[in-house]
Amino acid sequence: SRRRLTVAATAAVVVSVVVAVTAVVLGTSDKDPATGAGAAPTNGTPLSTPSPTPTTSTADVLASTPPARVGQPLSGHTGAVAAAVFSPDGHTLATASDDQTVRLWDVGDPATPTPLAEPLTGHTNGVTNVAFSSDGHILATTSLDGTVRLWDTTNPAAPVPLGKSLTGHTDAVFGVAFSPDGRTLATAANDQTVRLWNLADPEHAVPLSGPLANELGFAAYDGLAFSPDGHTLATADRLWNVTDPASPTPLDQPRDAPTGSGLVFSPDGRLLATYDTFPYIVRLWNVTDPAKPTPLGQPLFIVSEFWFSVAFTPDGSTLATADGEDGSIRFWNIADPANPTLLGQPLDTRSTEDTGAMGVVTFSPDGTLLATVGDDANTIQLWKLR
């Protein structure tokens, strides 16, 4: 009947109003009643994101569990491995060798790493260093032949050379680093200079300014690093303001001791770790104000003078120091960077003595893997951290 229809219609309207009011209330609430998470406003932008569950730091893991070997050593190089670096996505490892080649490895399954392509050739002397751009699309390689080469690694299974070799250095090139935005490349050589290159067109990279000469008269080695924000460049003797990379300016006074093969910023940019030569020590610096770097505490470790390197774990909780003379890796808890503490026993990366170990240590971006020189100097070994 008409009365029944009227009652039904009225009920439907009431239900609709209740649903609409409820939707409005939920839409303007800061919390989702079902999950407690921040609700989305009408423009679709989340108001808040639930804080992730805290994870165990690498330092906590290493305090109780040493790294474990994963898979067989990566073999193929016929000369000593001088450097290794993971791609930003962690799926590829690049290795540089005295055999004048660079190799790319698929480490997506670290238990069964495999070569991705034929070795990269073109350098006429040993390859000393490798670095990926932040997007992983470009690989830079340096060599004893005094040149720098760029490679398109967008498809790491089919890398392609980018333009001609970068020339300008007059001696062996050891250091290489990309700025975080990938637009600038820095290189350091034994000609006592650092050069900056404009990579706006990677196939036609050009120098940005005149070479930066160190004032202490020593070889630049391979100590070279950009701060995470890209505004500061650390070189073997000092810090530079490279906010405008075409006009770099010194930030501090030259250090008394030159930096060798180890120079790296912590992930938050507040610390700088250096491997200094004359004397051979590892030191941490507070660089919160890069114009006034301050040494923290006592030197971490008196080291050998042969192929030493340092690296922070991606979570910033640990510093690793690699000694090329005995093949050992030491891990340091830097929760209090003025008083670092040794975590566990040194990791011996060799299974036999006198294998010509090199000081190579690099972490995967997610912090689960470590790459070091393997049982002999021509191989690389992967280690599981967590």
Disulfide bonds with the S-S distance in Angstrom:
none
